Amino acid sequence: MLGSLAALNDLFLHFPVPILALREQAGHLSLAFSNAAFARLCERRPETLTDSPASLLLPVDGHADPGPAIARSLAQGGTLALDAAVMALGHRRRIRILGQGVGIGAGLPRAERIFLAIARDLSEEIRQASAKDNVERMLSAVIANIHLPLVMVGQNDARIILANAAAARLFDHATEGMTGRHLSMLFAPDEWQVMGERFLKEAVGEFEYRGPVGMASRQGSPLKLEVRGMPMGEIGGKAMRMLTFCPFEPPLPKSQAGLEGIRKGLALGHPLVAGRLQIVGLDDISTAFGDRWGAMREQALSIAERTIRQELSSQDHLQRMADDSFVIGFNEISEVDAAAKARRIGDRIRDRLLGDAASKGRVDTAVTTLVPADLAEQPAEDLADFLVRKLTSRHEDGRRHVQALLRDAMGKASLDPQVVVRPDGVPLTYWMAELASPWRQQIAAALTAVGDDDMAGFEADLVTLSVAVDWYTVRQRDGTLVVPLRFGNLMQPRQLDRYVAVIRNLPQALRQSLMLHLTHLPPGTASSRIVGMVQTLGPYCIGVVLELPGLDYVLDPMGTRVGVVSLDFRRLDYADPNVRSRVRRLVRNYHLRKIKVLVQNVPDRDEAVKLVVDGADMVTIAR
């Protein structure tokens, strides 16, 4: 029997292996001790873990809640091995626990039992195993989005393993009808007899191949195509080869609609807005594919280019740059509108190309206005280099403008909060924090101009929090202060830590009147990340409001601990009967989870009355 918890602390505090001990108090398990290594595992300081509830150990998929098993081992003394998870800076980290119920307090009047265990971090092992297990699924998902006809074939037997929809359309076959068949099915019989052996040797061999070939559709129509074959290495233990097909004809020069179009427009005296999109966050995909990513990179960027072109008008210009960024020339559009359009295009690229495989991925955007006089600035400089330099400079100028604006707002801005009311018009004691005009509009425009700058958005959230706290304190308001906070701004651990430090230092009485409104939830955000964010922020306020990204979004009821969800009325086509029925279904689903629904920016009382019928709990009326 161990002497005491103090002796346990002296023995294991600096032990290199994560150690924890749980005990039962008033019928509940809590953390009696953890050493520095376990605190590092949770990305927290050791003193903040003391007396934490056992809910710190979260259940993982396929495993039961660890609490009851630990309680049995604590009481009976048996050895226990189980998998659980802890939250580390908003991320769920999986661990394996091996422990046993033991007694402490030898020689003391009252002995106590604890569950003493060691923990091992499994997150890296699981990430590597998951990447290996899911690589074919990810590959299939990427292939499905590629607009070029593409098939994956076994390098040894030339059988088709995967085919995308574009290939199925080109050869007039169903996708499932191609899978598992020999590559020769895509050739006319006489063509295959003549050149099949040479084609297999060159296009399905070990080296990259590119050349013309005669093929045929299912109806026998001849197809003159250029085929490109690239080795993909082993996937799932099988050597594969990627083949892409395109019409055998010289491609149009890109400068015709790209940089040359921008130059000609400026030379004719037409000003335009130039924008730049840079994809950030392909690391997760490239890690999963490993050496095969080099072969997929061109196809992924082709997806991005096609997505951009779908959003441009016939008067706009597009040029892909040497660093794989894209420069756009927007015609007849303001700089503010161009910035918003560039961000919308960036969101579409991220959703289509990165998806869940790269939750941290983003597309950085920047815009600047070009006038004919700018051509005189770059006579000895390549236009591409000039545009990149000017866009980079404009982005830096925009950031400096945002910083100066936020500094002024910190000392001069006041609050003009929205009042939350019941849909029937009765005011409630909730204040939705918003800066007063013109600060609100100026900061929003400045943030739009700098694009996806997380740090600038984060600083703006801190300014709103500071001004709101001053307003609430000086005016001695009653009720609940609801402060907005962009979810994406807290994805960086340093920014999350900084925000927590700010709200943790607020007076206790104020924190008991503070709710945090998490807005701009990125599409595809994992429920575990939402749970982690709420659990990190929850102890320092009385509740969290979560803005839903869409009508069909349903929170994971396990562990979210969100009391209110919000919807922006401006994003709803509320006059559509189908939309109203979806609103009613959403309200009903969240009421079953005992979660209230807030609808923001309702245009007038008439629409608010309709929301009464649909079951909404609270609304704010648009300014």
C-alpha positions as CSV (number, residue, x, y, z in Angstrom):
1,M,0.0,0.0,0.0
2,L,1.3,3.5,-1.0
3,G,1.8,6.0,1.8
4,S,-0.2,9.0,0.5
5,L,-1.0,11.1,-2.6
6,A,1.9,13.4,-1.6
7,A,4.3,10.4,-1.8
8,L,2.8,9.5,-5.1
9,N,3.4,13.0,-6.4
10,D,7.1,12.9,-5.2
11,L,7.6,9.5,-6.8
12,F,6.0,10.1,-10.2
13,L,5.8,13.9,-10.9
14,H,8.8,14.0,-13.2
15,F,8.5,10.4,-14.4
16,P,8.9,10.4,-18.2
17,V,5.9,8.2,-18.7
18,P,2.3,9.7,-18.3
19,I,0.9,8.7,-14.9
20,L,-2.5,9.4,-13.6
21,A,-4.6,8.4,-10.5
22,L,-8.4,8.6,-10.1
23,R,-10.4,8.3,-6.9
24,E,-14.0,8.3,-5.9
25,Q,-15.5,11.2,-4.0
26,A,-19.2,11.5,-3.2
27,G,-20.0,8.9,-5.7
28,H,-18.1,10.5,-8.6
29,L,-14.7,9.8,-10.1
30,S,-12.2,12.6,-10.2
31,L,-8.5,13.0,-11.0
32,A,-6.5,12.7,-7.8
33,F,-3.0,13.1,-9.3
34,S,-1.3,13.4,-12.7
35,N,2.3,14.0,-13.5
36,A,3.9,16.4,-15.9
37,A,4.1,13.9,-18.7
38,F,0.3,13.4,-18.6
39,A,-0.3,17.1,-18.5
40,R,1.8,17.5,-21.6
41,L,-0.3,14.8,-23.2
42,C,-3.4,16.9,-22.5
43,E,-1.5,20.1,-23.5
44,R,-2.3,21.6,-20.1
45,R,-0.5,22.6,-16.9
46,P,-0.5,20.0,-14.1
47,E,-2.2,22.2,-11.6
48,T,-5.2,22.8,-13.9
49,L,-5.9,19.0,-14.0
50,T,-6.2,18.5,-10.2
51,D,-9.7,17.3,-9.2
52,S,-10.8,17.3,-12.8
53,P,-13.9,15.0,-13.3
54,A,-13.3,11.6,-14.8
55,S,-15.2,12.8,-17.9
56,L,-11.8,14.1,-18.9
57,L,-11.4,10.6,-20.2
58,L,-13.7,10.4,-23.2
59,P,-15.0,7.3,-24.9
60,V,-13.7,6.4,-28.3
61,D,-15.5,4.8,-31.2
62,G,-16.1,1.1,-30.6
63,H,-15.3,1.3,-26.9
64,A,-17.5,1.8,-23.9
65,D,-17.4,4.7,-21.5
66,P,-14.2,4.2,-19.5
67,G,-15.8,5.5,-16.2
68,P,-17.7,2.4,-15.1
69,A,-14.8,0.0,-15.9
70,I,-12.4,2.2,-13.9
71,A,-14.8,2.3,-11.0
72,R,-15.0,-1.5,-10.9
73,S,-11.2,-1.8,-11.0
74,L,-10.8,0.8,-8.3
75,A,-13.2,-1.1,-6.0
76,Q,-12.1,-4.7,-6.8
77,G,-8.4,-4.1,-7.5
78,G,-8.3,-5.9,-10.8
79,T,-5.9,-4.9,-13.7
80,L,-7.6,-2.9,-16.5
81,A,-6.5,-2.0,-20.0
82,L,-8.7,0.2,-22.1
83,D,-8.7,2.9,-24.9
84,A,-10.0,6.4,-24.2
85,A,-9.4,9.9,-25.4
86,V,-8.4,13.3,-23.9
87,M,-8.9,16.8,-25.4
88,A,-5.6,18.6,-26.3
89,L,-6.1,22.2,-27.5
90,G,-9.4,21.4,-29.0
91,H,-8.3,18.1,-30.6
92,R,-9.3,14.6,-29.5
93,R,-6.1,12.6,-28.7
94,R,-6.5,8.9,-28.3
95,I,-4.6,7.1,-25.5
96,R,-4.3,3.6,-24.1
97,I,-4.6,3.2,-20.3
98,L,-3.2,0.4,-18.2
99,G,-3.9,0.5,-14.5
100,Q,-5.1,-1.2,-11.3
101,G,-7.0,-0.3,-8.2
102,V,-4.6,0.1,-5.3
103,G,-4.8,1.3,-1.7
104,I,-3.0,4.4,-0.3
105,G,-2.7,5.7,3.3
106,A,-0.8,2.8,5.0
107,G,-0.8,3.4,8.8
108,L,-3.3,6.3,8.5
109,P,-6.7,6.2,10.3
110,R,-8.5,6.2,7.0
111,A,-7.2,4.4,4.0
112,E,-8.2,5.3,0.5
113,R,-8.4,3.4,-2.8
114,I,-7.3,4.9,-6.1
115,F,-7.0,3.8,-9.7
116,L,-3.3,4.2,-10.6
117,A,-2.5,4.0,-14.3
118,I,0.0,4.7,-17.0
119,A,-1.1,6.2,-20.4
120,R,0.3,5.9,-23.9
121,D,-0.4,8.3,-26.8
122,L,-2.0,6.4,-29.7
123,S,-2.8,9.3,-31.9
124,E,0.2,9.1,-34.2
125,E,-0.1,5.4,-34.6
126,I,-3.8,5.7,-35.4
127,R,-3.2,8.6,-37.8
128,Q,-0.6,6.5,-39.8
129,A,-2.8,3.4,-39.8
130,S,-5.9,5.5,-40.8
131,A,-3.9,7.1,-43.7
132,K,-2.9,3.6,-44.9
133,D,-6.3,2.1,-44.5
134,N,-8.1,5.0,-46.2
135,V,-5.8,5.8,-49.0
136,E,-7.8,3.9,-51.6
137,R,-11.0,5.6,-50.4
138,M,-9.3,9.0,-50.5
139,L,-7.9,8.2,-53.9
140,S,-11.3,7.3,-55.2
141,A,-12.8,10.5,-53.8
142,V,-10.1,12.6,-55.5
143,I,-10.5,10.8,-58.8
144,A,-14.2,11.3,-58.7
145,N,-13.7,15.1,-58.7
146,I,-11.2,15.2,-61.5
147,H,-12.7,16.4,-64.7
148,L,-10.1,14.7,-66.9
149,P,-11.0,11.1,-67.9
150,L,-8.9,8.9,-65.6
151,V,-8.5,5.3,-64.7
152,M,-6.3,3.4,-62.3
153,V,-5.0,0.1,-63.5
154,G,-3.0,-2.7,-61.9
155,Q,0.6,-2.4,-63.2
156,N,1.0,-6.2,-63.4
157,D,-2.3,-7.4,-64.8
158,A,-3.6,-4.2,-66.6
159,R,-7.0,-4.6,-65.0
160,I,-9.0,-1.4,-64.2
161,I,-9.2,-0.8,-60.5
162,L,-10.9,2.6,-60.4
163,A,-12.5,4.8,-63.1
164,N,-14.0,8.3,-62.7
165,A,-17.2,9.6,-64.1
166,A,-15.4,11.5,-66.9
167,A,-13.8,8.3,-68.2
168,A,-17.1,6.5,-68.0
169,R,-18.7,9.3,-70.2
170,L,-15.8,9.3,-72.6
171,F,-15.9,5.6,-73.3
172,D,-19.7,5.3,-72.9
173,H,-19.5,2.7,-70.1
174,A,-20.9,2.6,-66.6
175,T,-18.3,3.1,-64.0
176,E,-19.0,-0.2,-62.3
177,G,-19.0,-1.9,-65.7
178,M,-15.3,-0.9,-66.2
179,T,-14.0,-1.9,-62.7
180,G,-12.3,-5.2,-62.7
181,R,-12.2,-5.5,-66.6
182,H,-9.0,-5.7,-68.6
183,L,-7.7,-2.4,-70.1
184,S,-8.2,-3.8,-73.6
185,M,-12.0,-3.2,-73.3
186,L,-11.3,0.5,-74.1
187,F,-9.7,-0.3,-77.5
188,A,-11.1,-1.4,-80.8
189,P,-10.2,-5.1,-81.2
190,D,-8.1,-4.7,-84.3
191,E,-6.3,-1.7,-82.7
192,W,-5.5,-3.7,-79.6
193,Q,-4.1,-6.7,-81.6
194,V,-1.7,-4.3,-83.4
195,M,-0.4,-2.2,-80.6
196,G,-1.7,-3.8,-77.3
197,E,1.7,-5.3,-76.3
198,R,3.6,-2.2,-77.0
199,F,1.0,0.0,-75.2
200,L,1.2,-2.2,-72.1
201,K,5.0,-2.1,-72.1
202,E,5.1,1.7,-72.4
203,A,2.0,3.1,-70.9
204,V,1.6,0.6,-68.1
205,G,5.3,0.1,-67.5
206,E,7.5,1.5,-64.8
207,F,8.2,4.9,-66.4
208,E,6.0,7.9,-67.2
209,Y,4.5,7.8,-70.7
210,R,2.8,10.3,-72.9
211,G,1.6,9.8,-76.5
212,P,-1.3,9.5,-78.9
213,V,-3.4,6.3,-79.1
214,G,-6.5,5.1,-81.0
215,M,-9.3,3.9,-78.8
216,A,-13.0,3.2,-79.1
217,S,-16.2,3.9,-77.2
218,R,-18.7,1.1,-76.3
219,Q,-20.6,1.8,-79.5
220,G,-17.4,1.3,-81.5
221,S,-16.9,5.0,-82.3
222,P,-13.2,5.7,-82.9
223,L,-11.5,8.0,-80.4
224,K,-8.1,9.7,-81.1
225,L,-6.7,10.5,-77.7
226,E,-3.6,11.4,-76.0
227,V,-2.8,9.2,-73.0
228,R,-0.6,9.9,-70.1
229,G,0.6,7.1,-67.9
230,M,2.1,7.7,-64.5
231,P,3.3,5.1,-61.9
232,M,1.5,5.4,-58.5
233,G,3.5,2.8,-56.6
234,E,1.7,0.4,-54.3
235,I,-1.7,1.1,-52.9
236,G,-3.1,-1.5,-50.6
237,G,-0.2,-3.8,-51.5
238,K,-0.9,-3.6,-55.2
239,A,1.2,-1.7,-57.8
240,M,-1.0,0.8,-59.7
241,R,-0.7,3.0,-62.7
242,M,-2.8,6.1,-63.4
243,L,-3.9,6.8,-67.0
244,T,-5.4,10.1,-68.1
245,F,-7.0,10.7,-71.5
246,C,-7.6,13.9,-73.4
247,P,-8.4,14.8,-77.1
248,F,-5.3,14.7,-79.2
249,E,-5.0,18.3,-80.3
250,P,-2.7,21.2,-79.4
251,P,-4.0,23.1,-76.3
252,L,-5.0,26.7,-76.6
253,P,-2.3,29.1,-75.3
254,K,-3.1,30.1,-71.8
255,S,-1.9,33.6,-72.3
256,Q,-4.9,34.2,-74.6
257,A,-7.3,34.4,-71.7
258,G,-4.8,35.0,-68.9
259,L,-2.0,37.6,-68.4
260,E,-2.2,38.7,-72.0
261,G,-5.9,39.5,-71.5
262,I,-5.1,41.5,-68.4
263,R,-2.3,43.4,-70.3
264,K,-4.5,44.2,-73.2
265,G,-7.4,45.4,-71.0
266,L,-5.1,47.8,-69.2
267,A,-3.5,49.0,-72.4
268,L,-7.0,49.9,-73.7
269,G,-7.5,52.0,-70.6
270,H,-9.8,49.7,-68.8
271,P,-9.1,49.4,-65.0
272,L,-9.8,46.0,-63.4
273,V,-9.4,44.3,-60.0
274,A,-6.7,41.6,-59.8
275,G,-7.1,38.7,-57.4
276,R,-4.8,35.9,-56.3
277,L,-5.7,32.5,-54.8
278,Q,-3.2,30.3,-53.1
279,I,-4.1,26.8,-52.0
280,V,-2.8,26.1,-48.5
281,G,-3.3,22.8,-46.7
282,L,-2.5,20.1,-49.2
283,D,-0.1,18.6,-46.7
284,D,-2.6,16.2,-45.3
285,I,-3.4,14.7,-48.7
286,S,0.2,14.6,-49.8
287,T,1.2,12.9,-46.5
288,A,-1.5,10.2,-47.1
289,F,-0.4,9.6,-50.7
290,G,3.3,9.8,-50.0
291,D,5.4,9.5,-53.1
292,R,2.3,9.1,-55.2
293,W,1.3,12.7,-54.5
294,G,3.6,14.0,-57.3
295,A,1.5,12.2,-59.8
296,M,-1.8,13.5,-58.3
297,R,-0.7,17.1,-57.9
298,E,-1.4,18.2,-61.4
299,Q,-4.8,16.6,-61.4
300,A,-5.7,18.3,-58.0
301,L,-4.7,21.7,-59.4
302,S,-6.7,21.1,-62.5
303,I,-9.8,20.6,-60.2
304,A,-9.0,24.0,-58.7
305,E,-8.6,25.7,-62.1
306,R,-11.9,24.3,-63.4
307,T,-13.7,25.4,-60.2
308,I,-12.4,28.9,-60.6
309,R,-13.4,29.1,-64.3
310,Q,-17.0,28.1,-63.4
311,E,-17.3,31.2,-61.3
312,L,-15.8,33.7,-63.8
313,S,-17.6,35.6,-66.5
314,S,-16.5,35.7,-70.1
315,Q,-14.9,39.1,-69.5
316,D,-12.7,37.9,-66.6
317,H,-9.2,36.5,-67.0
318,L,-7.4,33.6,-65.3
319,Q,-3.7,32.7,-65.2
320,R,-2.1,29.8,-63.3
321,M,1.3,31.0,-62.0
322,A,4.5,29.1,-61.6
323,D,4.0,28.7,-57.8
324,D,0.6,27.0,-58.4
325,S,-1.3,30.0,-57.3
326,F,-4.0,31.6,-59.6
327,V,-4.2,35.2,-60.7
328,I,-7.7,36.5,-61.8
329,G,-8.5,39.7,-63.6
330,F,-12.1,40.8,-62.5
331,N,-13.7,43.1,-65.0
332,E,-16.5,45.6,-64.1
333,I,-16.6,44.8,-60.4
334,S,-15.6,46.8,-57.3
335,E,-12.6,45.8,-55.1
336,V,-14.9,44.9,-52.2
337,D,-17.1,42.7,-54.4
338,A,-14.0,41.1,-56.0
339,A,-12.6,40.3,-52.5
340,A,-15.9,38.6,-51.5
341,K,-16.1,36.7,-54.8
342,A,-12.5,35.5,-54.4
343,R,-13.2,34.2,-50.9
344,R,-16.3,32.5,-52.2
345,I,-14.3,30.8,-55.0
346,G,-11.7,29.9,-52.4
347,D,-14.3,28.2,-50.2
348,R,-15.6,26.2,-53.2
349,I,-12.0,25.0,-54.0
350,R,-11.4,24.1,-50.4
351,D,-14.6,22.2,-50.1
352,R,-14.2,20.3,-53.4
353,L,-10.5,19.6,-53.3
354,L,-9.6,19.3,-49.6
355,G,-12.9,18.3,-47.9
356,D,-12.6,16.3,-44.7
357,A,-9.1,15.0,-45.8
358,A,-7.6,18.4,-44.9
359,S,-9.7,20.1,-42.3
360,K,-7.0,22.7,-41.7
361,G,-6.7,23.5,-45.4
362,R,-7.6,26.9,-46.8
363,V,-7.3,29.0,-49.8
364,D,-5.6,32.4,-49.1
365,T,-7.0,35.3,-51.2
366,A,-5.8,38.8,-52.0
367,V,-7.1,41.5,-54.3
368,T,-6.0,44.9,-55.6
369,T,-7.2,47.4,-58.2
370,L,-5.1,47.8,-61.3
371,V,-5.2,51.0,-63.5
372,P,-3.6,51.6,-66.9
373,A,-0.9,53.7,-65.3
374,D,0.4,50.5,-63.6
375,L,1.7,49.2,-66.9
376,A,4.3,52.0,-66.8
377,E,5.6,50.7,-63.5
378,Q,6.8,47.4,-64.9
379,P,8.5,47.9,-68.3
380,A,11.5,45.8,-67.2
381,E,9.6,43.4,-65.1
382,D,7.6,40.3,-66.1
383,L,3.8,41.0,-65.8
384,A,3.4,37.9,-63.7
385,D,6.1,38.9,-61.2
386,F,4.6,42.5,-61.1
387,L,1.1,41.2,-60.3
388,V,2.3,38.9,-57.6
389,R,4.4,41.7,-56.1
390,K,1.6,44.2,-56.2
391,L,-0.9,41.8,-54.8
392,T,1.4,40.9,-52.0
393,S,2.1,44.5,-51.2
394,R,-1.7,45.3,-51.3
395,H,-2.3,42.4,-48.9
396,E,0.4,43.8,-46.5
397,D,-1.1,47.3,-46.8
398,G,-4.5,45.8,-46.0
399,R,-3.2,44.1,-42.9
400,R,-1.6,47.3,-41.7
401,H,-4.8,49.2,-42.3
402,V,-6.8,46.5,-40.3
403,Q,-4.3,46.8,-37.4
404,A,-4.5,50.6,-37.3
405,L,-8.3,50.4,-37.5
406,L,-8.5,47.9,-34.7
407,R,-6.2,50.0,-32.5
408,D,-8.4,53.0,-33.0
409,A,-11.5,50.9,-32.3
410,M,-10.1,49.6,-29.1
411,G,-10.1,53.1,-27.6
412,K,-12.9,54.9,-29.5
413,A,-15.6,52.4,-30.6
414,S,-18.7,51.8,-28.6
415,L,-21.2,49.0,-28.6
416,D,-24.6,48.9,-30.3
417,P,-25.9,45.5,-29.2
418,Q,-28.8,43.7,-30.8
419,V,-31.6,42.9,-28.4
420,V,-32.8,39.3,-28.4
421,V,-36.6,39.0,-28.3
422,R,-39.1,36.2,-28.4
423,P,-40.7,35.7,-31.8
424,D,-43.9,37.3,-30.4
425,G,-41.9,40.5,-29.6
426,V,-41.3,40.1,-25.9
427,P,-37.7,41.3,-25.1
428,L,-35.4,38.8,-23.4
429,T,-32.3,39.6,-21.3
430,Y,-29.8,38.8,-23.9
431,W,-27.5,41.3,-25.5
432,M,-25.8,40.3,-28.8
433,A,-22.5,42.3,-28.9
434,E,-21.9,44.3,-32.1
435,L,-19.8,47.4,-32.5
436,A,-21.6,50.6,-33.3
437,S,-21.6,52.2,-36.7
438,P,-19.4,53.1,-38.5
439,W,-16.8,50.9,-36.8
440,R,-18.8,47.7,-37.5
441,Q,-18.9,48.4,-41.3
442,Q,-15.4,49.7,-41.6
443,I,-13.9,46.6,-39.8
444,A,-16.0,44.2,-41.9
445,A,-14.9,45.9,-45.1
446,A,-11.2,45.8,-44.0
447,L,-11.4,42.1,-43.1
448,T,-13.0,41.3,-46.4
449,A,-10.2,43.1,-48.3
450,V,-7.4,41.0,-46.6
451,G,-9.2,37.7,-47.3
452,D,-8.7,34.7,-45.0
453,D,-6.4,36.3,-42.5
454,D,-7.1,34.4,-39.3
455,M,-4.9,36.7,-37.2
456,A,-6.7,39.8,-38.3
457,G,-10.1,38.2,-37.7
458,F,-8.9,37.0,-34.3
459,E,-7.8,40.5,-33.3
460,A,-11.2,41.9,-34.4
461,D,-12.9,39.4,-32.1
462,L,-10.7,40.5,-29.2
463,V,-11.7,44.1,-29.9
464,T,-15.4,43.3,-29.8
465,L,-14.9,41.4,-26.6
466,S,-13.1,44.3,-25.0
467,V,-15.6,46.9,-26.1
468,A,-18.5,44.7,-25.0
469,V,-17.1,44.1,-21.6
470,D,-16.5,47.8,-21.0
471,W,-20.1,48.6,-22.1
472,Y,-21.6,45.9,-19.9
473,T,-19.5,46.9,-16.9
474,V,-19.8,50.7,-17.1
475,R,-23.5,50.6,-17.8
476,Q,-24.1,47.9,-15.1
477,R,-26.4,46.0,-17.4
478,D,-28.4,43.0,-16.3
479,G,-28.9,39.9,-18.3
480,T,-26.5,37.9,-20.5
481,L,-23.8,39.4,-22.8
482,V,-23.4,37.2,-26.0
483,V,-20.0,37.9,-27.6
484,P,-19.3,36.6,-31.2
485,L,-16.2,34.6,-31.9
486,R,-15.2,33.1,-35.3
487,F,-14.7,29.4,-35.0
488,G,-11.9,29.4,-37.6
489,N,-9.9,32.0,-35.7
490,L,-9.4,29.5,-32.8
491,M,-8.2,26.6,-35.0
492,Q,-4.6,27.7,-34.2
493,P,-3.6,26.5,-30.7
494,R,-1.8,29.8,-29.9
495,Q,-4.9,31.9,-30.7
496,L,-7.1,29.6,-28.7
497,D,-4.8,29.7,-25.7
498,R,-4.6,33.5,-25.9
499,Y,-8.4,33.9,-26.0
500,V,-8.8,31.5,-23.1
501,A,-6.3,33.6,-21.1
502,V,-8.2,36.8,-21.8
503,I,-11.6,35.4,-20.7
504,R,-10.1,33.6,-17.7
505,N,-8.8,36.9,-16.4
506,L,-12.3,38.5,-16.5
507,P,-14.0,39.0,-13.1
508,Q,-15.9,36.0,-12.0
509,A,-19.2,37.9,-11.8
510,L,-18.8,39.0,-15.4
511,R,-18.0,35.5,-16.6
512,Q,-21.2,34.3,-15.0
513,S,-23.1,36.7,-17.4
514,L,-21.0,35.9,-20.5
515,M,-22.0,33.6,-23.4
516,L,-19.7,33.0,-26.4
517,H,-21.3,32.8,-29.9
518,L,-19.1,30.6,-32.2
519,T,-19.8,31.7,-35.7
520,H,-18.5,30.9,-39.2
521,L,-18.2,27.2,-38.6
522,P,-16.1,25.8,-41.5
523,P,-17.9,23.2,-43.6
524,G,-17.0,19.6,-42.8
525,T,-15.7,20.5,-39.3
526,A,-15.5,17.2,-37.3
527,S,-17.9,17.0,-34.3
528,S,-14.9,16.0,-32.1
529,R,-13.4,19.4,-32.8
530,I,-16.6,21.2,-31.9
531,V,-16.8,19.2,-28.7
532,G,-13.2,20.1,-27.9
533,M,-13.7,23.8,-28.5
534,V,-16.8,23.9,-26.3
535,Q,-15.1,22.0,-23.5
536,T,-12.1,24.3,-23.7
537,L,-14.2,27.5,-23.6
538,G,-17.1,26.3,-21.5
539,P,-15.5,26.6,-18.0
540,Y,-15.0,30.3,-18.5
541,C,-18.5,31.4,-19.4
542,I,-22.1,30.3,-18.7
543,G,-22.7,28.8,-22.1
544,V,-21.9,28.5,-25.8
545,V,-24.1,29.4,-28.7
546,L,-23.1,27.7,-32.0
547,E,-24.0,29.2,-35.4
548,L,-25.1,26.4,-37.7
549,P,-23.5,26.4,-41.2
550,G,-26.7,25.1,-42.8
551,L,-30.3,23.9,-42.3
552,D,-29.4,20.3,-42.5
553,Y,-26.5,20.4,-40.0
554,V,-27.1,18.3,-37.0
555,L,-24.9,18.4,-33.9
556,D,-23.5,15.3,-32.4
557,P,-25.6,15.0,-29.2
558,M,-22.7,13.3,-27.4
559,G,-20.6,15.7,-25.4
560,T,-21.3,18.8,-27.3
561,R,-22.9,20.7,-24.4
562,V,-24.3,23.5,-26.5
563,G,-27.4,25.1,-25.1
564,V,-28.4,27.3,-28.0
565,V,-27.9,27.1,-31.8
566,S,-28.4,30.0,-34.2
567,L,-29.3,30.5,-37.8
568,D,-28.9,33.6,-40.0
569,F,-32.2,34.5,-41.6
570,R,-30.4,36.1,-44.5
571,R,-29.1,32.7,-45.7
572,L,-32.6,31.2,-45.8
573,D,-35.0,31.4,-48.7
574,Y,-37.8,31.5,-46.1
575,A,-40.5,32.2,-48.7
576,D,-39.9,28.7,-50.1
577,P,-42.4,26.3,-48.5
578,N,-39.7,23.6,-48.6
579,V,-37.3,25.8,-46.6
580,R,-40.0,26.5,-44.0
581,S,-40.6,22.8,-43.5
582,R,-36.9,22.2,-43.1
583,V,-36.7,25.0,-40.5
584,R,-39.6,23.3,-38.6
585,R,-37.8,19.9,-38.8
586,L,-34.5,21.5,-37.6
587,V,-36.3,23.2,-34.6
588,R,-38.0,20.0,-33.7
589,N,-34.7,18.0,-33.8
590,Y,-32.9,20.4,-31.5
591,H,-35.8,20.7,-29.1
592,L,-35.6,17.0,-28.7
593,R,-32.0,17.5,-27.5
594,K,-33.2,20.3,-25.2
595,I,-31.3,22.9,-27.3
596,K,-32.9,26.3,-28.1
597,V,-32.9,27.9,-31.5
598,L,-32.1,31.5,-32.2
599,V,-32.8,33.1,-35.6
600,Q,-30.8,36.2,-36.3
601,N,-31.4,39.2,-38.6
602,V,-35.1,38.6,-39.1
603,P,-36.3,41.4,-41.4
604,D,-39.5,42.4,-39.7
605,R,-42.2,41.4,-37.2
606,D,-44.3,39.6,-39.8
607,E,-41.5,37.1,-40.5
608,A,-40.9,36.8,-36.7
609,V,-44.6,35.8,-36.3
610,K,-44.1,33.0,-38.9
611,L,-41.1,31.8,-36.8
612,V,-43.4,31.6,-33.8
613,V,-45.5,29.0,-35.7
614,D,-42.3,27.2,-36.8
615,G,-41.2,26.9,-33.1
616,A,-38.1,29.2,-33.0
617,D,-37.3,30.2,-29.4
618,M,-35.6,33.6,-30.0
619,V,-35.0,36.1,-32.8
620,T,-33.1,39.3,-33.4
621,I,-34.6,41.9,-35.8
622,A,-32.3,43.1,-38.6
623,R,-31.1,46.7,-38.3
